[in-house]
Amino acid sequence: MRKVSIFGATGSIGQNTVDLIRRAPSAYDVVALSGGSNIAQLAHDAIDLNADVAITAFPDRLDDLRAALAGSDVEAAAGDTALVEAASRPADWVMSAIIGAAGLNPGMTALAQGSTLALANKESLVCAGKLLLATAQEHSARILPVDSEHSAVFQGLVGEDMAAVERIIITASGGAFRDWPLADLTKATVAQASTHPNWDMGQRITIDSASMFNKAMEVIETREFFGVDPDQIEVLVHPESLVHAIVGFNDGALMAHVGAPDMRHAIGYALHWPDRKSLPVERLDLAKIGQLNFRAPEEARYPALRLARDVMARGGLMGAVFNAAKERALDHFIAGHIGFLDMADIVAATMGTLDREPGLIDAAMTLDTVAHVDHLARRATDARVAQHIG
């Protein structure tokens, strides 16, 4: 029986992971589940899966969690320290699906225990990729990608020599505004940006899809995870969301991963790796689908992709700046303080501001320096938004 933990269990990735675990209860011993404010869901799943501990990210919801777990054997805990403590408990396989920079510390802690880390938290590689990979190597741990694009690349590289890889193409749906006239993007609302044409996801990731900030993060992740040069990474808009990534080799061959837009495929591959087992996902009828479409992304529509290139060119701690600025810009868009297109401009301005701080971006990468830069970037982004509003 494998010991597993799921951090971010109440989000879309976490719920799909819970679904797969629930289908084979005798195969897994659930150590820890964590969530945010959805206490009812967290408690229900923790009791159903007989977890050792359930953790809410919010200390002020601890009493609510305790009440929801009353009568069960599940321990209740709350806050960042509790998350790290839970991640330190022995587990064979850990899902890292906490959204944002908050997912970095639990993931690092799990790797330090030698656990296999199923990584759905984009921010970990963007903010501290070198640190995360070095920790895995030091403790003989393994990181398996769970983003559909990186799982697709990972699968396409099985049995292949990285020296033979010429390029990696990751696809993007294009989000809610892929077919809008560019002039209309200045008037795009939060409600409009929160509706995805293909995927059923949370609000923040859906808006990130519309702006393609999520794809910008994935470009940086691709560089960190697979060690390829930035100019080997390409992005294509693929409205059907059926081809998740393509690996191009030096003989001209392209290996494409094709599958239904269902995150249980990537999660299940990581859960069962190195085996490939049956999953409850749709089997595609290619004759019925008929055709697949691809187009290059427009820079004016998706400026976040250019910012990803800037991050990779600058290196150092610029990924942490980019992520923190992106998170705060998104907060301000959702709050109605700035427009949809303002997000990229504000992130770019924050990157420029912190790059002018002597020695800041080139400081040694540690959890402390990543946290320090994250704090400064959030503060600088808030200041830039205040200027914009004023």
C-alpha positions as CSV (number, residue, x, y, z in Angstrom):
1,M,0.0,0.0,0.0
2,R,1.5,3.4,-1.1
3,K,1.4,6.3,1.3
4,V,0.2,9.5,-0.5
5,S,-0.5,13.1,0.4
6,I,-2.5,15.7,-1.6
7,F,-1.7,19.3,-1.0
8,G,-4.3,21.5,-2.6
9,A,-6.9,18.8,-2.4
10,T,-9.9,21.0,-2.7
11,G,-8.9,22.6,-6.1
12,S,-9.5,21.1,-9.5
13,I,-6.3,19.2,-9.6
14,G,-6.7,18.0,-6.1
15,Q,-10.3,16.9,-6.7
16,N,-9.3,14.9,-9.7
17,T,-6.5,13.3,-7.7
18,V,-9.0,12.4,-4.9
19,D,-11.2,10.9,-7.6
20,L,-8.5,8.5,-8.8
21,I,-7.4,7.6,-5.2
22,R,-11.1,6.9,-4.3
23,R,-11.4,4.5,-7.2
24,A,-8.7,2.2,-5.6
25,P,-8.9,2.7,-1.9
26,S,-7.1,-0.5,-1.0
27,A,-4.0,0.6,-2.9
28,Y,-3.4,3.9,-1.0
29,D,-2.8,5.0,2.6
30,V,-3.6,8.7,2.7
31,V,-1.4,10.7,5.0
32,A,-2.4,14.3,4.5
33,L,-4.9,16.4,2.7
34,S,-4.8,20.2,2.6
35,G,-7.1,22.8,1.3
36,G,-8.2,26.4,1.7
37,S,-11.5,27.8,2.7
38,N,-13.7,25.0,1.4
39,I,-13.7,23.3,4.8
40,A,-16.7,21.1,4.1
41,Q,-15.1,19.5,1.0
42,L,-11.7,19.1,2.8
43,A,-13.3,17.4,5.8
44,H,-15.5,15.2,3.7
45,D,-12.6,13.9,1.6
46,A,-10.3,13.5,4.6
47,I,-12.9,11.4,6.4
48,D,-13.8,9.4,3.2
49,L,-10.2,8.6,2.5
50,N,-9.3,8.1,6.2
51,A,-6.5,10.6,6.1
52,D,-4.2,11.0,9.1
53,V,-4.4,14.8,9.0
54,A,-6.3,17.5,7.2
55,I,-4.8,21.0,7.0
56,T,-6.5,24.3,6.1
57,A,-4.3,27.1,4.9
58,F,-6.2,29.6,7.0
59,P,-5.6,29.5,10.8
60,D,-8.9,31.3,11.5
61,R,-10.8,28.3,10.0
62,L,-9.2,25.7,12.3
63,D,-12.2,25.6,14.6
64,D,-14.5,25.1,11.6
65,L,-12.3,22.2,10.4
66,R,-12.2,20.6,13.9
67,A,-16.0,20.8,14.0
68,A,-16.3,19.3,10.5
69,L,-14.0,16.4,11.5
70,A,-15.7,15.7,14.8
71,G,-16.2,12.0,15.5
72,S,-13.5,10.9,13.0
73,D,-9.9,9.9,13.6
74,V,-8.6,12.7,11.3
75,E,-6.3,15.2,13.0
76,A,-7.0,18.9,12.2
77,A,-4.3,21.5,11.6
78,A,-4.0,25.0,10.0
79,G,-1.4,27.4,8.6
80,D,1.9,27.4,6.9
81,T,3.8,25.6,9.7
82,A,1.2,22.8,9.7
83,L,1.5,22.4,6.0
84,V,5.3,22.0,6.2
85,E,4.9,19.6,9.1
86,A,2.4,17.5,7.1
87,A,4.8,17.5,4.2
88,S,7.5,16.1,6.4
89,R,5.5,13.0,7.2
90,P,6.7,10.0,5.3
91,A,4.9,9.5,2.0
92,D,5.8,7.6,-1.2
93,W,3.9,10.1,-3.5
94,V,2.9,13.7,-2.9
95,M,0.7,15.8,-5.1
96,S,1.8,19.5,-5.0
97,A,-1.3,21.3,-6.2
98,I,-1.4,24.4,-3.9
99,I,-1.8,27.5,-6.1
100,G,0.8,30.2,-5.9
101,A,4.2,30.6,-4.2
102,A,2.7,29.0,-1.0
103,G,3.2,25.6,-2.7
104,L,7.0,25.9,-2.8
105,N,7.9,25.2,0.9
106,P,5.7,22.0,1.3
107,G,7.0,20.7,-2.0
108,M,10.6,21.2,-1.0
109,T,9.9,19.6,2.3
110,A,8.4,16.5,0.6
111,L,11.4,16.2,-1.6
112,A,13.7,16.4,1.4
113,Q,12.0,13.2,2.7
114,G,12.8,11.4,-0.6
115,S,9.2,11.4,-1.7
116,T,8.1,11.4,-5.4
117,L,6.6,14.9,-6.0
118,A,3.8,15.1,-8.5
119,L,4.2,18.7,-9.4
120,A,1.1,20.7,-10.5
121,N,2.3,23.9,-8.7
122,K,3.7,26.0,-11.6
123,E,5.2,28.6,-9.2
124,S,7.7,26.1,-7.7
125,L,9.8,25.8,-10.9
126,V,9.2,29.4,-12.0
127,C,10.4,30.9,-8.7
128,A,13.0,28.4,-7.6
129,G,13.5,25.8,-10.3
130,K,17.2,25.2,-9.7
131,L,16.7,24.9,-6.0
132,L,13.8,22.5,-6.4
133,L,15.7,20.2,-8.8
134,A,18.9,20.3,-6.6
135,T,16.9,19.3,-3.6
136,A,15.4,16.4,-5.5
137,Q,18.8,15.3,-6.6
138,E,20.3,15.6,-3.1
139,H,17.7,13.4,-1.5
140,S,17.3,10.9,-4.4
141,A,13.7,12.1,-4.9
142,R,11.9,12.4,-8.2
143,I,9.7,15.1,-9.6
144,L,7.0,14.1,-12.0
145,P,5.2,16.8,-14.1
146,V,1.4,17.1,-13.7
147,D,0.7,20.1,-16.0
148,S,-0.9,18.5,-19.0
149,E,1.7,20.1,-21.3
150,H,4.7,19.0,-19.3
151,S,3.3,15.5,-18.7
152,A,2.9,15.2,-22.5
153,V,6.5,16.3,-23.1
154,F,7.7,13.9,-20.4
155,Q,5.8,11.0,-22.0
156,G,7.1,12.0,-25.5
157,L,10.6,11.7,-24.2
158,V,10.4,8.2,-22.8
159,G,13.2,6.2,-24.3
160,E,14.6,9.2,-26.1
161,D,18.0,11.0,-25.9
162,M,17.6,14.6,-25.0
163,A,20.5,15.4,-27.3
164,A,18.2,14.4,-30.2
165,V,15.6,17.0,-29.2
166,E,15.4,20.0,-31.5
167,R,12.3,21.7,-30.1
168,I,9.5,21.4,-27.7
169,I,6.1,22.8,-28.6
170,I,3.5,23.4,-25.9
171,T,0.0,24.2,-26.9
172,A,-2.5,26.7,-25.5
173,S,-6.3,26.9,-25.9
174,G,-6.0,30.6,-26.3
175,G,-8.5,31.2,-23.5
176,A,-11.7,33.2,-23.5
177,F,-10.5,35.9,-25.7
178,R,-8.6,34.0,-28.4
179,D,-11.1,35.2,-31.2
180,W,-11.9,38.6,-29.8
181,P,-11.0,41.7,-31.8
182,L,-7.9,43.1,-30.1
183,A,-9.5,46.5,-29.6
184,D,-12.1,44.9,-27.4
185,L,-9.7,43.5,-24.9
186,T,-9.4,46.8,-23.1
187,K,-13.1,46.4,-22.1
188,A,-12.8,42.7,-21.1
189,T,-14.5,42.0,-17.7
190,V,-13.6,39.7,-15.0
191,A,-16.7,37.6,-15.6
192,Q,-15.8,37.2,-19.3
193,A,-12.2,36.3,-18.5
194,S,-13.4,33.7,-16.0
195,T,-15.2,31.5,-18.6
196,H,-12.9,28.9,-20.4
197,P,-14.0,27.5,-23.7
198,N,-12.6,24.0,-23.1
199,W,-11.5,23.4,-19.5
200,D,-13.4,23.5,-16.2
201,M,-11.0,25.2,-13.8
202,G,-10.9,27.7,-11.0
203,Q,-11.3,31.4,-11.6
204,R,-7.6,32.4,-11.3
205,I,-6.2,29.8,-13.6
206,T,-9.0,30.5,-16.1
207,I,-8.1,34.2,-16.2
208,D,-4.5,33.3,-16.5
209,S,-5.4,31.2,-19.5
210,A,-7.2,34.2,-21.1
211,S,-4.1,36.4,-20.6
212,M,-1.8,33.4,-21.3
213,F,0.1,34.1,-18.1
214,N,-0.3,30.5,-17.4
215,K,1.4,29.6,-20.7
216,A,4.2,32.1,-19.9
217,M,4.7,30.2,-16.6
218,E,4.8,26.9,-18.5
219,V,7.4,28.1,-21.0
220,I,9.7,28.9,-18.0
221,E,8.8,25.5,-16.4
222,T,9.7,23.8,-19.7
223,R,13.2,25.4,-19.6
224,E,13.7,24.5,-16.0
225,F,12.3,20.9,-16.0
226,F,13.8,19.7,-19.3
227,G,16.9,21.8,-19.4
228,V,16.4,23.0,-23.0
229,D,17.5,26.4,-24.4
230,P,14.7,29.0,-24.4
231,D,14.9,29.2,-28.2
232,Q,14.0,25.5,-28.4
233,I,10.6,26.2,-26.8
234,E,7.6,27.2,-28.9
235,V,4.0,27.9,-28.2
236,L,1.0,27.2,-30.5
237,V,-2.6,28.2,-30.1
238,H,-4.6,25.0,-30.5
239,P,-8.3,25.7,-29.9
240,E,-9.4,22.0,-29.6
241,S,-7.0,21.4,-26.6
242,L,-6.5,17.8,-27.7
243,V,-2.8,18.0,-28.6
244,H,-1.1,18.9,-25.3
245,A,2.5,19.1,-26.5
246,I,4.8,18.1,-29.4
247,V,8.4,17.1,-29.2
248,G,10.5,17.7,-32.3
249,F,13.6,15.6,-33.0
250,N,16.8,16.1,-35.1
251,D,15.5,13.8,-37.8
252,G,12.5,16.1,-38.4
253,A,10.0,13.8,-36.6
254,L,7.3,15.3,-34.4
255,M,5.9,13.2,-31.5
256,A,2.6,14.6,-30.4
257,H,0.6,13.7,-27.2
258,V,-3.1,13.6,-28.1
259,G,-5.8,13.1,-25.5
260,A,-9.1,14.4,-24.1
261,P,-8.9,17.6,-22.1
262,D,-9.1,15.8,-18.8
263,M,-6.5,16.4,-16.1
264,R,-6.9,12.8,-14.8
265,H,-4.7,11.7,-17.7
266,A,-1.7,13.6,-16.5
267,I,-2.4,13.0,-12.8
268,G,-2.9,9.3,-13.4
269,Y,0.3,9.0,-15.4
270,A,2.2,10.5,-12.5
271,L,0.3,8.4,-9.9
272,H,1.0,5.1,-11.7
273,W,4.5,5.9,-13.2
274,P,6.5,4.1,-14.4
275,D,3.5,1.9,-15.3
276,R,0.7,3.0,-17.6
277,K,-2.7,1.9,-16.3
278,S,-6.3,2.3,-17.4
279,L,-7.9,5.6,-16.6
280,P,-11.6,6.8,-16.6
281,V,-11.0,9.4,-19.4
282,E,-12.7,9.8,-22.8
283,R,-11.4,7.8,-25.7
284,L,-11.2,10.1,-28.7
285,D,-12.9,9.5,-32.0
286,L,-10.5,11.2,-34.4
287,A,-12.8,10.6,-37.4
288,K,-15.6,12.4,-35.6
289,I,-13.2,15.2,-34.6
290,G,-12.2,15.5,-38.2
291,Q,-9.5,18.2,-37.9
292,L,-7.1,19.9,-35.6
293,N,-6.2,23.6,-35.8
294,F,-3.0,25.4,-34.9
295,R,-1.9,29.0,-35.1
296,A,0.9,31.2,-33.8
297,P,0.0,33.4,-30.8
298,E,-0.2,37.1,-31.4
299,E,2.2,39.0,-29.2
300,A,-0.2,42.0,-28.9
301,R,-2.9,39.7,-27.6
302,Y,-0.6,37.7,-25.3
303,P,2.2,40.0,-24.1
304,A,2.9,37.6,-21.1
305,L,4.7,35.3,-23.5
306,R,7.3,38.0,-24.2
307,L,7.7,38.6,-20.5
308,A,8.5,34.8,-20.1
309,R,11.3,35.2,-22.6
310,D,12.6,38.3,-20.6
311,V,12.6,36.2,-17.4
312,M,14.6,33.4,-19.0
313,A,17.0,35.8,-20.5
314,R,17.6,37.6,-17.2
315,G,17.8,34.5,-15.0
316,G,18.5,34.6,-11.3
317,L,15.5,35.4,-9.1
318,M,13.6,37.2,-11.9
319,G,11.2,34.2,-12.0
320,A,10.2,34.9,-8.4
321,V,9.6,38.6,-9.3
322,F,7.5,37.6,-12.4
323,N,5.3,35.2,-10.4
324,A,4.7,37.5,-7.5
325,A,3.9,40.5,-9.8
326,K,1.6,38.3,-11.8
327,E,-0.3,37.1,-8.8
328,R,-0.8,40.6,-7.4
329,A,-1.8,42.0,-10.8
330,L,-4.4,39.3,-11.1
331,D,-5.7,40.2,-7.6
332,H,-6.1,43.8,-8.7
333,F,-7.8,42.8,-12.0
334,I,-10.3,40.6,-10.1
335,A,-10.9,43.5,-7.6
336,G,-11.6,45.8,-10.5
337,H,-8.7,48.1,-9.9
338,I,-7.1,47.6,-13.3
339,G,-8.1,46.4,-16.8
340,F,-7.3,43.1,-18.4
341,L,-4.4,44.4,-20.6
342,D,-3.0,46.4,-17.7
343,M,-1.8,43.2,-16.0
344,A,1.1,42.6,-18.4
345,D,2.2,46.3,-18.3
346,I,2.2,46.3,-14.5
347,V,4.2,43.0,-14.3
348,A,6.7,44.4,-16.8
349,A,7.1,47.5,-14.8
350,T,7.7,45.6,-11.6
351,M,10.3,43.4,-13.2
352,G,12.1,46.6,-14.4
353,T,11.9,48.2,-11.0
354,L,13.4,45.3,-9.1
355,D,16.0,44.6,-11.8
356,R,17.4,48.1,-11.0
357,E,18.0,47.1,-7.4
358,P,21.8,46.3,-7.2
359,G,22.5,42.6,-6.6
360,L,18.9,41.7,-5.9
361,I,18.1,39.5,-8.9
362,D,21.6,37.9,-8.8
363,A,21.5,36.9,-5.2
364,A,22.0,33.2,-4.3
365,M,18.8,31.3,-4.7
366,T,17.5,30.0,-1.3
367,L,14.1,29.8,0.2
368,D,14.8,33.0,2.1
369,T,15.9,35.0,-0.9
370,V,13.0,33.7,-3.0
371,A,10.6,34.8,-0.2
372,H,12.4,38.2,0.1
373,V,12.1,38.9,-3.6
374,D,8.5,37.7,-3.6
375,H,7.7,40.2,-0.9
376,L,9.4,43.1,-2.6
377,A,7.7,42.3,-6.0
378,R,4.3,42.2,-4.4
379,R,4.9,45.5,-2.7
380,A,6.2,47.1,-5.9
381,T,3.3,45.8,-7.9
382,D,0.8,47.3,-5.4
383,A,2.6,50.6,-5.6
384,R,2.5,50.5,-9.4
385,V,-1.3,49.8,-9.3
386,A,-1.8,52.7,-6.9
387,Q,0.0,55.0,-9.3
388,H,-2.2,53.6,-12.2
389,I,-5.4,54.2,-10.2
390,G,-4.2,57.7,-9.1
